[in-house]
Amino acid sequence: MLRLIDDLAGAIYDFIKFIFTSISYLFAGMLIIGVPLYLIALAFEWFH
């Protein structure tokens, strides 16, 4: 019974870690791609 609970806790931990890592990579990608694109669009808007 203890092994079942330990395996279940490990599976839940892995799932939450995967979700957190995925969200972190998503936000990092949005910052790395979005901020320069926003600044380029702002520059085009200024010089238009």
C-alpha positions as CSV (number, residue, x, y, z in Angstrom):
1,M,0.0,0.0,0.0
2,L,2.8,2.4,0.8
3,R,4.5,1.7,-2.5
4,L,1.2,2.5,-4.3
5,I,0.9,5.9,-2.5
6,D,4.6,6.6,-3.2
7,D,4.1,5.8,-6.9
8,L,1.0,7.9,-7.0
9,A,2.7,10.9,-5.3
10,G,5.6,10.6,-7.8
11,A,3.3,10.6,-10.8
12,I,1.4,13.6,-9.5
13,Y,4.8,15.4,-8.8
14,D,6.0,14.6,-12.3
15,F,2.8,15.8,-13.9
16,I,2.8,19.1,-11.9
17,K,6.5,19.5,-12.7
18,F,5.8,19.0,-16.5
19,I,2.9,21.5,-16.4
20,F,5.0,24.1,-14.6
21,T,8.0,23.6,-17.0
22,S,5.7,23.9,-20.0
23,I,4.2,27.1,-18.7
24,S,7.6,28.5,-17.9
25,Y,8.9,27.7,-21.4
26,L,5.8,29.3,-22.9
27,F,6.2,32.5,-21.0
28,A,9.9,32.6,-21.8
29,G,9.2,32.2,-25.5
30,M,6.6,34.8,-25.4
31,L,9.0,37.2,-23.8
32,I,11.9,36.4,-26.1
33,I,9.8,36.6,-29.3
34,G,7.1,39.1,-28.2
35,V,9.1,41.9,-26.7
36,P,11.5,42.4,-29.7
37,L,8.6,42.2,-32.1
38,Y,6.6,44.7,-30.1
39,L,9.6,47.1,-30.1
40,I,10.1,46.6,-33.9
41,A,6.4,47.4,-34.4
42,L,6.7,50.4,-32.1
43,A,9.7,51.7,-34.1
44,F,7.8,51.3,-37.4
45,E,4.9,53.2,-35.9
46,W,7.2,56.0,-34.8
47,F,9.0,56.4,-38.1
48,H,5.8,56.1,-40.2
